[in-house]
Amino acid sequence: MTSKQAKEYLLRVRRVKREVQRYQALKAQARDLACSSTAPPDKLSVIGGKGGDVFARYAQYAATLDEKISDLYDLQNEVTCTIARVPDSRYRELLLGYYVEGLTWEQTAVEMGYSYQNVVQFLHPKALAQVGEIL
């Protein structure tokens, strides 16, 4: 696998984190609507119900969102396990910081005690090459 393909593989985790946050926000909004006695009828239709069945519909909707979140966590776990197989601890730290924790390159460099240029121009390409070898 090329470094570019390895990078795309790892970037999925950053996207997953944003997607999980969106699903959690949707779930919270639906819960708030289901629990609100003043929710307008058109808003209740978002979670699929009127009156007494709002809570049942919310539970169904929440379960669907939880399933999607679980699938996304499975993907994050897969990528994290791949990173754990990288032999060099510096590369693992870099990959975990940027791709899994969602740090910026600057934050990753500071945490590692390296310059931004060293992380981006030297360490990152080598880390991607190792991920490519694993995949």
ZATORVO-750848 format. One record per residue: residue number from 1; x, y, z of N, C-alpha, C, CB in turn. Coordinates in Angstrom, 3 decimals, decimal comma. Glycine has a CB too. Layout:
// ZATORVO-750848
NUM/X/Y/Z/X/Y/Z/X/Y/Z/X/Y/Z
...
This chain:
// ZATORVO-750848
1/0,848/-1,178/0,000/0,000/0,000/0,000/0,893/1,240/0,000/-0,965/-0,001/1,226
2/0,510/2,230/-0,777/1,303/3,460/-0,849/1,069/4,327/0,380/0,963/4,248/-2,124
3/1,937/5,305/0,562/1,773/6,244/1,673/0,480/7,031/1,535/2,965/7,202/1,747
4/0,122/7,356/0,304/-1,127/8,100/0,082/-2,332/7,263/0,511/-1,262/8,508/-1,407
5/-2,320/5,984/0,192/-3,416/5,093/0,596/-3,429/4,913/2,113/-3,286/3,719/-0,102
6/-2,251/4,824/2,709/-2,162/4,707/4,166/-2,735/5,952/4,829/-0,698/4,488/4,610
7/-2,442/7,113/4,266/-2,956/8,367/4,808/-4,476/8,394/4,731/-2,362/9,567/4,056
8/-5,044/7,986/3,608/-6,502/7,936/3,460/-7,117/6,969/4,474/-6,885/7,518/2,023
9/-6,475/5,849/4,669/-6,930/4,873/5,648/-6,988/5,495/7,043/-6,009/3,646/5,646
10/-5,923/6,205/7,420/-5,853/6,816/8,739/-6,814/7,998/8,887/-4,437/7,270/9,017
11/-7,012/8,743/7,815/-7,907/9,903/7,878/-9,345/9,507/8,189/-7,862/10,666/6,566
12/-9,677/8,252/7,945/-11,037/7,801/8,245/-11,359/8,008/9,726/-11,211/6,316/7,863
13/-10,368/7,870/10,592/-10,619/8,038/12,022/-11,002/9,472/12,345/-9,390/7,629/12,833
14/-10,320/10,434/11,750/-10,674/11,845/12,000/-12,103/12,112/11,538/-9,685/12,805/11,272
15/-12,487/11,527/10,410/-13,861/11,698/9,912/-14,861/11,004/10,831/-13,992/11,144/8,478
16/-14,478/9,838/11,324/-15,352/9,074/12,217/-15,646/9,875/13,475/-14,712/7,720/12,582
17/-14,642/10,508/14,035/-14,840/11,293/15,252/-15,883/12,380/15,036/-13,520/11,916/15,708
18/-15,816/13,057/13,898/-16,802/14,104/13,597/-18,191/13,498/13,401/-16,384/14,895/12,336
19/-18,242/12,355/12,737/-19,524/11,712/12,488/-20,158/11,235/13,799/-19,350/10,534/11,519
20/-19,376/10,680/14,694/-19,889/10,252/15,998/-20,456/11,456/16,747/-18,772/9,565/16,834
21/-19,744/12,569/16,716/-20,224/13,780/17,394/-21,559/14,233/16,807/-19,181/14,915/17,280
22/-21,701/14,132/15,503/-22,970/14,523/14,867/-24,104/13,605/15,291/-22,834/14,508/13,340
23/-23,859/12,294/15,303/-24,893/11,349/15,727/-25,273/11,584/17,190/-24,411/9,898/15,528
24/-24,286/11,873/18,021/-24,584/12,136/19,426/-25,413/13,411/19,578/-23,283/12,249/20,237
25/-25,117/14,420/18,763/-25,896/15,661/18,799/-27,333/15,412/18,323/-25,223/16,747/17,924
26/-27,494/14,619/17,268/-28,834/14,283/16,792/-29,624/13,541/17,864/-28,754/13,437/15,517
27/-28,968/12,632/18,540/-29,616/11,871/19,599/-30,056/12,795/20,734/-28,672/10,783/20,132
28/-29,197/13,727/21,121/-29,530/14,678/22,189/-30,700/15,571/21,777/-28,303/15,543/22,543
29/-30,693/16,024/20,526/-31,807/16,850/20,041/-33,109/16,075/20,063/-31,528/17,355/18,625
30/-33,069/14,833/19,629/-34,278/14,003/19,611/-34,775/13,756/21,035/-34,004/12,655/18,897
31/-33,850/13,500/21,963/-34,235/13,293/23,368/-34,902/14,544/23,925/-33,001/12,919/24,226
32/-34,309/15,694/23,631/-34,884/16,946/24,109/-36,284/17,164/23,545/-33,982/18,119/23,738
33/-36,475/16,850/22,274/-37,799/16,990/21,672/-38,802/16,017/22,288/-37,718/16,768/20,164
34/-38,361/14,787/22,512/-39,258/13,780/23,080/-39,670/14,152/24,508/-38,584/12,396/23,067
35/-38,772/14,775/25,227/-39,045/15,133/26,625/-39,736/16,480/26,776/-37,759/15,147/27,407
36/-39,809/17,239/25,710/-40,374/18,579/25,769/-41,885/18,528/25,616/-39,761/19,471/24,689
37/-42,578/19,082/26,584/-44,041/19,123/26,479/-44,500/20,246/25,560/-44,671/19,292/27,862
38/-43,578/21,111/25,193/-43,937/22,238/24,334/-43,401/22,089/22,921/-43,428/23,524/24,932
39/-42,899/20,909/22,584/-42,356/20,709/21,239/-43,464/20,819/20,211/-41,655/19,343/21,125
40/-43,263/21,621/19,172/-44,276/21,740/18,130/-44,447/20,414/17,386/-43,903/22,860/17,145
41/-45,663/20,109/16,934/-45,926/18,834/16,264/-45,011/18,556/15,076/-47,345/18,798/15,803
42/-44,653/19,599/14,318/-43,774/19,362/13,164/-42,379/18,921/13,596/-43,673/20,625/12,308
43/-41,928/19,335/14,775/-40,620/18,905/15,273/-40,680/17,467/15,789/-40,132/19,848/16,387
44/-41,806/17,073/16,347/-41,948/15,707/16,831/-41,879/14,705/15,686/-43,259/15,548/17,587
45/-42,290/15,136/14,500/-42,252/14,218/13,364/-40,816/13,838/12,995/-42,953/14,844/12,157
46/-39,838/14,645/13,427/-38,433/14,332/13,171/-38,078/12,985/13,788/-37,513/15,440/13,731
47/-38,638/12,713/14,954/-38,370/11,430/15,596/-39,525/10,460/15,371/-38,123/11,623/17,097
48/-40,431/10,828/14,499/-41,411/9,872/14,012/-42,641/9,652/14,848/-40,775/8,621/13,841
49/-43,112/10,623/15,540/-44,319/10,333/16,295/-45,071/11,552/16,760/-43,982/9,512/17,457
50/-46,264/11,275/17,303/-47,102/12,299/17,925/-47,595/11,722/19,232/-48,301/12,733/16,995
51/-47,801/12,580/20,165/-48,427/12,154/21,400/-47,687/11,051/22,127/-49,796/11,710/21,122
52/-48,439/9,989/22,510/-47,940/8,939/23,380/-46,819/8,096/22,828/-49,027/8,071/23,732
53/-46,714/7,965/21,513/-45,673/7,086/20,994/-44,344/7,804/20,751/-46,142/6,452/19,714
54/-44,220/9,041/21,170/-42,991/9,806/20,964/-41,808/9,126/21,651/-43,157/11,242/21,489
55/-42,021/8,661/22,870/-40,916/8,047/23,595/-40,497/6,721/22,974/-41,297/7,839/25,047
56/-41,463/5,965/22,486/-41,119/4,704/21,809/-40,352/4,984/20,529/-42,389/3,883/21,498
57/-40,786/5,980/19,795/-40,085/6,349/18,558/-38,693/6,878/18,866/-40,888/7,402/17,772
58/-38,589/7,655/19,932/-37,271/8,156/20,315/-36,341/6,986/20,636/-37,379/9,113/21,529
59/-36,842/6,011/21,393/-36,021/4,856/21,761/-35,545/4,115/20,512/-36,810/3,901/22,678
60/-36,417/3,984/19,533/-36,049/3,311/18,281/-34,999/4,129/17,528/-37,299/3,092/17,390
61/-35,219/5,414/17,431/-34,285/6,317/16,755/-32,933/6,309/17,467/-34,856/7,756/16,701
62/-32,946/6,384/18,794/-31,711/6,384/19,569/-30,955/5,071/19,377/-32,012/6,615/21,058
63/-31,678/3,960/19,317/-31,026/2,659/19,105/-30,359/2,610/17,731/-32,050/1,507/19,240
64/-31,014/3,168/16,722/-30,431/3,219/15,381/-29,150/4,050/15,388/-31,443/3,803/14,373
65/-29,189/5,202/16,040/-27,997/6,052/16,131/-26,892/5,361/16,920/-28,344/7,398/16,783
66/-27,260/4,675/18,001/-26,261/3,956/18,797/-25,585/2,868/17,964/-26,912/3,337/20,050
67/-26,342/2,213/17,105/-25,771/1,176/16,237/-24,762/1,781/15,265/-26,885/0,446/15,458
68/-25,121/2,936/14,691/-24,194/3,620/13,784/-22,933/4,051/14,526/-24,871/4,842/13,138
69/-23,096/4,566/15,729/-21,949/4,987/16,537/-21,069/3,781/16,848/-22,417/5,672/17,849
70/-21,672/2,661/17,179/-20,915/1,442/17,470/-20,098/0,995/16,255/-21,865/0,315/17,909
71/-20,701/1,062/15,075/-19,975/0,711/13,844/-18,775/1,631/13,638/-20,914/0,789/12,621
72/-18,964/2,904/13,930/-17,872/3,866/13,768/-16,760/3,604/14,779/-18,394/5,302/13,918
73/-17,127/3,231/15,989/-16,107/2,894/16,984/-15,337/1,638/16,571/-16,752/2,690/18,368
74/-16,007/0,702/15,907/-15,308/-0,483/15,402/-14,227/-0,082/14,403/-16,304/-1,462/14,746
75/-14,564/0,870/13,525/-13,585/1,361/12,558/-12,421/2,041/13,271/-14,246/2,336/11,568
76/-12,726/2,860/14,271/-11,672/3,539/15,022/-10,784/2,508/15,710/-12,277/4,515/16,062
77/-11,370/1,467/16,248/-10,596/0,415/16,904/-9,676/-0,285/15,910/-11,531/-0,604/17,566
78/-10,179/-0,555/14,712/-9,371/-1,206/13,675/-8,138/-0,371/13,345/-10,209/-1,437/12,402
79/-8,337/0,915/13,146/-7,223/1,802/12,798/-6,250/1,923/13,975/-7,749/3,201/12,389
80/-6,778/2,025/15,175/-5,922/2,122/16,354/-5,070/0,857/16,518/-6,775/2,358/17,615
81/-5,656/-0,298/16,236/-4,901/-1,556/16,306/-3,814/-1,602/15,233/-5,847/-2,761/16,150
82/-4,109/-1,046/14,070/-3,098/-0,979/13,012/-1,943/-0,092/13,453/-3,713/-0,448/11,694
83/-2,256/1,052/14,031/-1,214/1,965/14,515/-0,382/1,282/15,601/-1,843/3,280/15,061
84/-1,016/0,496/16,444/-0,294/-0,191/17,520/0,743/-1,168/16,978/-1,274/-0,932/18,420
85/0,581/-1,597/15,752/1,533/-2,531/15,132/2,750/-1,826/14,536/0,836/-3,335/14,049
86/2,732/-0,500/14,468/3,881/0,258/13,953/5,031/0,082/14,936/3,530/1,789/13,755
87/6,194/-0,380/14,458/7,294/-0,698/15,377/7,909/0,495/16,112/8,362/-1,381/14,622
88/7,975/1,640/15,481/8,645/2,803/16,079/7,664/3,590/16,957/9,234/3,723/14,971
89/8,002/3,757/18,223/7,101/4,437/19,163/6,873/5,906/18,804/7,659/4,342/20,571
90/7,870/6,546/18,194/7,685/7,946/17,779/6,601/8,040/16,722/9,005/8,543/17,240
91/6,616/7,121/15,792/5,625/7,122/14,732/4,236/6,811/15,282/6,005/6,114/13,652
92/4,177/5,876/16,230/2,882/5,565/16,864/2,331/6,795/17,566/3,025/4,396/17,873
93/3,191/7,479/18,310/2,764/8,683/19,031/2,242/9,736/18,066/3,922/9,255/19,859
94/2,960/9,939/16,983/2,552/10,907/15,970/1,200/10,521/15,365/3,620/11,012/14,867
95/1,067/9,265/14,955/-0,162/8,800/14,307/-1,351/8,850/15,256/0,021/7,379/13,784
96/-1,143/8,452/16,491/-2,237/8,503/17,473/-2,642/9,944/17,757/-1,824/7,803/18,784
97/-1,646/10,812/17,941/-1,944/12,213/18,237/-2,752/12,881/17,142/-0,667/12,977/18,453
98/-2,273/12,743/15,927/-2,931/13,450/14,823/-4,220/12,752/14,363/-1,969/13,577/13,646
99/-4,138/11,486/14,080/-5,278/10,804/13,461/-6,341/10,353/14,463/-4,790/9,612/12,691
100/-5,941/9,866/15,624/-6,920/9,330/16,563/-7,392/10,391/17,557/-6,330/8,143/17,313
101/-6,449/11,135/18,141/-6,831/12,156/19,118/-7,346/13,428/18,455/-5,650/12,489/20,007
102/-7,011/13,630/17,194/-7,494/14,812/16,481/-6,697/16,073/16,749/-8,906/15,057/16,834
103/-5,454/15,917/17,219/-4,609/17,089/17,446/-4,188/17,692/16,106/-3,362/16,714/18,290
104/-3,820/18,964/16,132/-3,251/19,583/14,939/-1,798/19,122/14,821/-3,349/21,156/15,001
105/-1,188/19,387/13,665/0,225/19,045/13,511/1,069/19,825/14,510/0,700/19,327/12,072
106/0,713/21,074/14,757/1,465/21,889/15,696/1,394/21,296/17,103/0,937/23,328/15,695
107/0,179/20,899/17,524/0,021/20,310/18,850/0,784/18,991/18,961/-1,462/20,088/19,160
108/0,725/18,205/17,908/1,434/16,934/17,897/2,934/17,167/18,042/1,132/16,155/16,603
109/3,467/18,144/17,297/4,901/18,453/17,356/5,301/18,892/18,758/5,261/19,549/16,336
110/4,513/19,771/19,368/4,824/20,252/20,715/4,814/19,093/21,705/3,819/21,338/21,152
111/3,789/18,242/21,640/3,711/17,107/22,568/4,894/16,157/22,411/2,410/16,343/22,355
112/5,372/16,035/21,181/6,480/15,120/20,920/7,842/15,764/21,164/6,405/14,617/19,499
113/7,874/17,081/21,278/9,140/17,780/21,479/9,935/17,954/20,200/9,971/17,047/22,479
114/9,252/17,981/19,065/9,891/18,175/17,763/9,364/19,457/17,132/9,637/16,957/16,827
115/10,071/19,929/16,135/9,576/21,083/15,390/8,458/20,640/14,451/10,723/21,764/14,596
116/7,640/21,583/14,081/6,551/21,326/13,141/7,106/20,740/11,840/5,759/22,627/12,856
117/8,164/21,349/11,314/8,758/20,894/10,061/9,275/19,455/10,175/9,898/21,830/9,649
118/9,900/19,134/11,288/10,420/17,790/11,478/9,286/16,762/11,482/11,218/17,709/12,784
119/8,196/17,098/12,154/7,060/16,179/12,225/6,427/16,001/10,850/6,012/16,691/13,230
120/6,162/17,097/10,168/5,432/17,034/8,893/6,302/16,531/7,744/4,877/18,407/8,543
121/7,549/16,975/7,690/8,386/16,645/6,537/9,203/15,365/6,699/9,311/17,777/6,261
122/9,491/14,978/7,942/10,352/13,812/8,142/9,610/12,640/8,801/11,553/14,201/8,992
123/9,066/12,883/9,988/8,452/11,787/10,739/7,159/11,267/10,106/8,170/12,238/12,148
124/6,290/12,174/9,684/4,999/11,741/9,142/5,150/10,857/7,903/4,150/12,954/8,801
125/5,937/11,237/6,915/6,096/10,341/5,756/6,633/8,956/6,141/7,031/10,980/4,737
126/7,570/8,919/7,089/8,110/7,620/7,515/7,060/6,806/8,266/9,352/7,819/8,402
127/6,253/7,487/9,064/5,181/6,795/9,782/4,158/6,221/8,797/4,488/7,756/10,777
128/3,814/7,001/7,776/2,874/6,516/6,756/3,447/5,314/6,009/2,535/7,640/5,761
129/4,740/5,349/5,732/5,385/4,229/5,045/5,271/2,953/5,881/6,870/4,552/4,758
130/5,441/3,093/7,200/5,319/1,908/8,051/3,892/1,387/8,093/5,793/2,221/9,460
131/2,916/2,297/8,127/1,512/1,861/8,080/1,241/1,156/6,755/0,544/3,071/8,262
132/1,773/1,711/5,673/1,606/1,091/4,356/2,169/-0,319/4,316/2,275/1,937/3,288
133/3,285/-0,542/4,986/3,876/-1,886/5,036/2,985/-2,848/5,823/5,281/-1,832/5,669
134/2,361/-2,346/6,870/1,487/-3,182/7,701/0,232/-3,574/6,932/1,104/-2,445/9,001
135/-0,294/-2,600/6,201/-1,538/-2,865/5,463/-1,259/-3,659/4,205/-2,248/-1,556/5,107
